[in-house]
């Protein structure tokens, strides 16, 4: 597939009158808030029936566009509007899920902040997947199994949710027999579909403290920054874990515990682990450059466990702004203050990079 030239994408753009646009979902509020703090005009691409928050938070949304579907952002008339608005489009997970990789890569001639061609690597199946990048980087990840019958240890199973198709159905199995028992129960309960089994990712269950570590690969500063750390709140796991152990045991045969991300909370990590986090991030960035040039640009998140042996095990990757950065909105990332003398969120960090590159003449280097 031929790629858009950053120079062609930016042709006709007024670098002194840029707008920041994104799909109005996921971490959009952080993006908009940060953009306004840096003096940018903001464009919220909304889907009908989901636009209310972006109409209510008027300070951070200058122009709301309400479409029938998020995917309509790739229609020529909407692309034309974004280009007339000098829009730099910030990708989030909703952009990938609702617009789709093919459209993003080949039918969306709008400057995208970051490497649009890395978004596809967030999947666990297919030729382009994040396992490949982690292996190239020499970063430890959970062992994977190609078939349920290969399972010889406790595993975490990740596959499409039967009803909530943009979510994943998760379950834990102790061994192969337990896998089939739980899988059949979840199929019967309508949580997963039997025909989605080939799409399942079956990973070794790693026990450790989990962290979403939000990094930023800066073109302007030519370094990888650690901006913030957060943790997931998941439903209905969160409510289940708040019950006494005895009640959990009694309910375990009646409730399918799901692990759907519903919120986030701030976290920090002991300072002695920061050396490892930077090493992992640097290797990851270098591997991305090799596999999908120009590599990571701007925000990326490594979701990881720290085991009892203080090993770092990365179990998920985001090649764009992470899902938990809204927790830092208005407060700022814990570690960002160490760079800027004040705490800023990831959304503002993106806006700072766009502004600096517009001033320094390196805007072509931060969009694809």
Secondary structure, 3 states (H helix, E strand, C coil): CCCCCHHHHCCCCCCCCCEEEEECCCCHHHHHHHHHHCCCEEEEEEECCCCHHHHHCCCCCCEEEEECCHHHHHCHHHHHHHHHCCEEEECCHHHHHHHCHHHHHHCCCCCEECCHHHHHHHCCCCCCCHHHHHHHHCCCCCCEECCHHHCCCCEEEEEECCCCCCCEEEEEECCHHHHHHHHHHHHHCCCCCHHHHHHCEEEECCCCEEEEEEEEEECCCCEEEEEEEEEEEEEEHHHHHCCCHHHHHHHCCCCCCCEEEEEEEECCCCHHHHHHHHHHHHHHHHHHHHHCCCCCCEEEEEEEEECCCCCEEEEEEECCCCCCHHHHCCCCCCCCHHHHCCCCCHHHHHHHHHHHHHHHCCHHHCEC
